[in-house]
Amino acid sequence: MSKFGAYLKSKQFRNNLLLIALTVFVLVMGIFWGLSFYTRHGEGIPVPKLKGLQVEQAMDLLKEQGFDYKIDSVYVLDKPPGAVIEQDPDPGTNVKENRTIYLTVVTRLAPPVDLPDLEPYTYREAVATLSNYGLKVGDTIYKADIARDRVLEVRFAGQPIKAGTKIPKGSRVDLVLGNGAGASEVDVPDLVNQDLDAAKFVIKNNGLTLGTITYQGSITDSTTLTVVAQSPMKTDSLTKVSNGTRINLTVIQGTKTDGPPN
């Protein structure tokens, strides 16, 4: 047997091996105890529950208990402005004094959004579109119009507003809707000497229907046409027609004039 083999079986080797193992154990326990002492493991102050509090209340509570804090703000629909909605660390977590607590707070100033174009839509389509933009429906007002539940006008704070107007996110807008009945009779508009585009607008908004357009004379520019005759025409004996009546127009080249047409 070699001298090295004999040494491995000797009492001296076993004693040395035991001494090494004991030394390693003491070192490990010393490191563990030292880290626990340095970090005060298991000791600290529990983080209070801050969710749901107003930010001023949360700040005062953190100051009283010796914490620092940092605040980030977000906009959340249907949450009260200034409310704490998230915190880090979580409530009940033991942390050391002067630890920074991170708060997420609902901003008090809602960001502006563009009002979408709702007038081509029905009530249900308008509600869904407004929701996608972070807006809500307030009051609904019905007026005479043959298109039932179609959006005729949008109002904010009692005033009509157009698509693209910026309003605070989360705002409520009122919708003016058609009642599906419309007026049985409407006034005959006076369209003579009006631009063709203006005449079309008046016909549509009076619940009437554009009939035949007759072009008189040479037409070289379709953007400058003037109405010189209409049928039916407003007279002393005819001042109203049924809703949806067709209005036929005769137009000529040129812009409107202050005097009557030749």
Secondary structure as UniProt FT lines:
FT   HELIX           3..8
FT   HELIX           11..39
FT   TURN            40..42
FT   STRAND          45..46
FT   TURN            51..52
FT   HELIX           55..64
FT   TURN            65..66
FT   STRAND          68..74
FT   TURN            77..78
FT   TURN            81..82
FT   STRAND          83..88
FT   TURN            91..92
FT   STRAND          94..95
FT   TURN            97..98
FT   STRAND          100..106
FT   STRAND          112..114
FT   TURN            119..120
FT   HELIX           123..132
FT   TURN            133..134
FT   STRAND          136..143
FT   TURN            148..149
FT   STRAND          150..156
FT   TURN            157..158
FT   STRAND          159..161
FT   TURN            163..164
FT   STRAND          166..168
FT   TURN            169..170
FT   STRAND          172..178
FT   STRAND          185..187
FT   TURN            192..193
FT   HELIX           196..205
FT   TURN            206..207
FT   STRAND          209..216
FT   TURN            222..223
FT   STRAND          225..231
FT   STRAND          240..242
FT   TURN            243..244
FT   STRAND          246..253
//
